[in-house]
Structure formats: structure tokens, C-alpha cells
Amino acid sequence: MLSYTDLKSGVIFLLDGQPYQVLESNFLRMQQRKPVNQTRIKNLITGKIISRNFQPSDNFPEAETERQKVLFVYSHRDKYIFSPIKDRSQRFEIGGEIIGDSAQFLKANTEVDILKFEDRIINVALPVKMDLEVKDAPPGIKGDTATGGTKTITLETGAEINAPLFINKGDVVRVNTQTREYTERISKA
């Protein structure tokens, strides 16, 4: 059992029979009152994020989850095909509703982590940073800094992000998949 002090960022616990992950936690103690743990938690099945306060009397069972590394093979019509890393013939599919917006950064032969709860896949976690090729980038015009010196580029997976004006078609850039932001240029075209 987890007490309210164990609910720190990243901890997965059961609340009302559903697995939740703690995104943020903050202990607060007002004068002459009991301490409270103010948290933002995410339901790993529905994806809903809520704010909730927990009291010292609250206890929770730890969620029995299993992490597994798998390989992304390909996608077809909102279905994403994966395989275990050691045995590529054992393929399985995951629906787009589980992967969510991070599907825009999936490319073939990418290793990802899946999270299972009660033998059901509930989450797919991509690497935080991925190297992707730029498929389309409008030309950067010298002196065009009214937009903050950035332009919208299209990556090989179809995702669109903002990048500096010096990025051109064919460059390979590193992207943060959690914040959807350009990080650095890896190689020039």
C-alpha cells in the first residue's frame, strides 16, 4: 500500500480501480491544519488529467503494471503494428486512440515502451528525443524575424513543428516528442 507521501512524480497507483500516474505533487501545510498532498494525476486508460488533494489518512494499492520494449513496424488506417524486439514474426496491433498524438513521430524500426495493465496495453511511450528528416521546409528569408525567427517544417513522418530559419529540406533534426519542439540539427542536407 502507498501512503499519500509516496505519491511523487512518476508513481503509478490504483484509484477507484483505475491506474493513475502522478504528474506533479506538492505538499502543503497551512497553519494548524493537516498536511495535504496536492497532485495532478493522469488516468492511464482514458488519458484524462485531474487535480486532486490527498489527506494523511489516504492509502492506495500500487498498480501492477508491466513495461515492455517493442519495435514499431508500420501503420495502416489508424492501426499501428508492433513486434517484440527478439521475435519479429509475432506481430500485434494497437489502435490510434491508445497512442494518441505521439503517433505523428512514429517511424519504422523505432523502439518504444508499452505499458500493460491487467494484460491490456494502456500506453505507448516514444523515446523523448528522435532524429527525423525534414521533408518540406519553406525558404527562410533574410531579415524575416517578425515571427520570432522560426518557420513551420514538415518531417518525414508528416508531423509539423516550428524550427529556426536555417533548417532546409533534407536536414536531419532532433525533436523532443513530448513537447513537440525542435531541439537541434543533427546533419545538413
C-alpha positions as CSV (number, residue, x, y, z in Angstrom):
1,M,0.0,0.0,0.0
2,L,1.1,3.5,-0.8
3,S,0.5,6.4,1.6
4,Y,-0.1,9.9,0.5
5,T,3.6,10.8,1.0
6,D,4.6,8.1,-1.6
7,L,2.6,9.9,-4.4
8,K,5.6,11.5,-6.1
9,S,6.0,12.3,-9.8
10,G,6.0,9.1,-12.0
11,V,4.4,6.8,-9.4
12,I,1.6,4.6,-10.8
13,F,-1.2,3.7,-8.3
14,L,-4.8,2.5,-8.3
15,L,-7.7,4.9,-7.6
16,D,-11.3,3.6,-7.9
17,G,-10.0,0.5,-9.7
18,Q,-8.2,2.5,-12.5
19,P,-4.4,3.1,-12.9
20,Y,-3.3,6.7,-12.4
21,Q,0.2,8.2,-12.8
22,V,1.3,11.2,-10.7
23,L,2.4,14.1,-13.0
24,E,3.0,16.6,-10.2
25,S,2.9,16.6,-6.5
26,N,3.2,19.4,-3.9
27,F,3.0,19.1,-0.1
28,L,1.1,21.9,1.5
29,R,0.6,22.5,5.3
30,M,-1.4,25.5,6.4
31,Q,-1.3,26.8,10.0
32,Q,-3.0,24.4,12.4
33,R,-4.3,22.2,9.6
34,K,-3.4,18.7,8.5
35,P,-0.9,18.5,5.7
36,V,-2.2,17.9,2.2
37,N,-0.6,16.4,-1.0
38,Q,-1.8,18.5,-3.9
39,T,-1.4,16.4,-7.1
40,R,-2.1,16.4,-10.8
41,I,-2.8,12.8,-11.9
42,K,-3.4,11.2,-15.2
43,N,-5.8,8.3,-15.8
44,L,-3.7,5.9,-17.9
45,I,-6.7,4.3,-19.6
46,T,-8.8,7.4,-20.5
47,G,-5.9,9.9,-20.6
48,K,-7.8,12.4,-18.5
49,I,-5.8,14.6,-16.3
50,I,-7.3,15.8,-13.0
51,S,-6.1,17.7,-9.9
52,R,-6.7,16.0,-6.6
53,N,-5.8,16.6,-2.9
54,F,-4.9,13.6,-0.7
55,Q,-5.0,13.6,3.1
56,P,-2.7,11.7,5.5
57,S,-5.4,9.0,6.1
58,D,-5.5,8.1,2.3
59,N,-3.8,4.8,1.2
60,F,-3.7,3.3,-2.2
61,P,-2.6,0.0,-3.7
62,E,0.2,0.1,-6.2
63,A,-0.8,-0.6,-9.8
64,E,0.5,-3.9,-11.1
65,T,1.9,-2.6,-14.5
66,E,4.4,-4.2,-16.8
67,R,6.7,-2.3,-19.2
68,Q,8.0,-4.0,-22.3
69,K,10.2,-2.8,-25.2
70,V,8.8,-3.4,-28.6
71,L,9.6,-2.4,-32.2
72,F,7.2,-0.3,-34.3
73,V,6.9,-1.9,-37.8
74,Y,4.3,0.1,-39.8
75,S,0.9,1.8,-39.6
76,H,-2.2,1.4,-41.7
77,R,-5.5,3.3,-41.3
78,D,-5.3,4.2,-37.6
79,K,-3.8,0.8,-36.7
80,Y,-0.2,0.6,-35.6
81,I,1.7,-2.7,-36.0
82,F,4.4,-3.6,-33.4
83,S,6.5,-6.7,-32.8
84,P,8.7,-7.9,-29.9
85,I,12.3,-7.0,-30.5
86,K,13.6,-10.6,-30.4
87,D,10.9,-12.2,-32.5
88,R,9.7,-10.0,-35.4
89,S,7.2,-12.6,-36.6
90,Q,5.0,-12.2,-33.6
91,R,3.2,-9.0,-34.6
92,F,0.3,-7.3,-32.8
93,E,-1.6,-4.1,-33.4
94,I,-2.5,-1.1,-31.2
95,G,-5.3,1.3,-32.0
96,G,-4.7,5.0,-32.6
97,E,-6.7,6.0,-29.5
98,I,-4.1,4.4,-27.2
99,I,-1.1,6.0,-29.0
100,G,-2.7,9.5,-29.3
101,D,-0.8,12.5,-30.8
102,S,2.6,10.8,-30.4
103,A,1.8,8.7,-33.4
104,Q,2.9,11.6,-35.6
105,F,6.5,10.9,-34.6
106,L,6.5,7.1,-35.2
107,K,8.8,5.8,-37.9
108,A,9.6,2.3,-38.9
109,N,12.0,0.3,-36.7
110,T,11.7,2.6,-33.7
111,E,11.9,1.0,-30.3
112,V,9.1,2.1,-28.0
113,D,7.9,1.2,-24.5
114,I,4.4,-0.2,-24.0
115,L,2.7,-0.2,-20.6
116,K,0.4,-3.1,-19.8
117,F,-2.2,-3.2,-17.0
118,E,-4.2,-6.5,-16.5
119,D,-2.7,-7.9,-19.8
120,R,-4.1,-4.9,-21.7
121,I,-1.9,-2.3,-23.4
122,I,-2.8,1.1,-21.9
123,N,0.0,3.4,-23.0
124,V,2.8,3.7,-25.6
125,A,5.8,5.8,-24.8
126,L,8.2,7.0,-27.5
127,P,11.8,8.0,-26.9
128,V,11.9,11.5,-25.6
129,K,14.2,12.7,-28.5
130,M,14.1,11.3,-32.0
131,D,16.1,12.2,-35.2
132,L,13.8,12.8,-38.2
133,E,14.5,14.0,-41.7
134,V,12.9,17.3,-42.9
135,K,10.7,16.6,-46.0
136,D,9.4,20.1,-46.6
137,A,10.7,23.5,-45.4
138,P,9.8,26.8,-46.9
139,P,12.8,29.0,-47.7
140,G,13.9,31.3,-44.8
141,I,14.1,34.9,-45.9
142,K,16.9,37.1,-44.6
143,G,15.5,39.7,-42.1
144,D,12.2,37.8,-41.6
145,T,12.3,37.8,-37.8
146,A,8.8,39.1,-37.2
147,T,7.7,35.6,-36.5
148,G,10.5,35.1,-34.0
149,G,12.9,33.7,-36.5
150,T,11.1,30.4,-36.9
151,K,9.2,28.6,-39.7
152,T,6.9,25.6,-39.9
153,I,8.6,22.5,-41.3
154,T,7.2,19.1,-42.2
155,L,9.1,16.0,-41.0
156,E,9.3,12.5,-42.7
157,T,6.5,11.2,-40.5
158,G,4.1,14.0,-41.6
159,A,4.4,15.9,-38.3
160,E,4.7,19.7,-38.5
161,I,6.8,21.6,-36.0
162,N,8.4,25.1,-35.7
163,A,12.2,25.3,-36.4
164,P,14.8,28.0,-37.0
165,L,15.0,29.7,-40.4
166,F,18.3,28.0,-41.3
167,I,16.7,24.5,-41.5
168,N,16.3,23.2,-45.0
169,K,14.7,20.3,-46.8
170,G,16.8,17.1,-46.4
171,D,18.3,18.2,-43.0
172,V,18.1,15.7,-40.1
173,V,16.8,17.4,-36.9
174,R,16.4,16.1,-33.3
175,V,12.8,16.6,-32.0
176,N,11.5,16.4,-28.4
177,T,8.5,14.1,-28.8
178,Q,6.9,15.2,-25.5
179,T,6.9,18.9,-26.1
180,R,6.8,18.7,-30.0
181,E,9.7,21.1,-30.2
182,Y,12.8,21.4,-32.4
183,T,16.0,20.6,-30.3
184,E,18.9,20.7,-32.7
185,R,20.1,20.0,-36.2
186,I,22.0,16.7,-36.5
187,S,23.2,16.8,-40.1
188,K,22.9,19.2,-43.0
189,A,21.5,18.2,-46.4
